[in-house]
Amino acid sequence: MAAHLLTAQSHAGGGSFTMIESTPTPAFVVVSAAAAMPSCREYIRRGARAAAQTCLQDEATRQYPFLVDRRAFVPDLVTLDVPVTSSEAGAYDFELTLSAGPPRGFPLHATPKGLQGCGVLSSDQAGAKTAANPGCW
């Protein structure tokens, strides 16, 4: 009976973990998070770039009805009235400049704020799309 009592007492505290048993868990979480962070940043960067490209295309598309109606391109982005989301505005500055020509044109630029891998994105009246780094459009 004494042996049975000893076994029951040793299992009574068996539901807790020792420090040595619980140390690998936080280390695994930290290593996993450190490995995932660069991937998350790149995903956010690519999403901001895609949003800026879409915004530039919307701005270019809205220029043509204005040109047909008034025989001139829109002089500024406020008049063009393209909605810029907070994620686009937080990652890029948008700029429109008019060129007198000939031919008349409207270079559009999206300049990144902070570290965006592609640099300045541009589009114009001819549909030419360029980026500071090749392969980003």
PyMOL commands that set and color helices and strands:
alter all, ss='L'
color gray80, all
select helices_A, chain A and resi 2-12+19-22+24-70+77-80+86-91
alter helices_A, ss='H'
color red, helices_A
select strands_A, chain A and resi 92-96+108-112+121-123+129-131
alter strands_A, ss='S'
color yellow, strands_A
deselect
rebuild
show_as cartoon
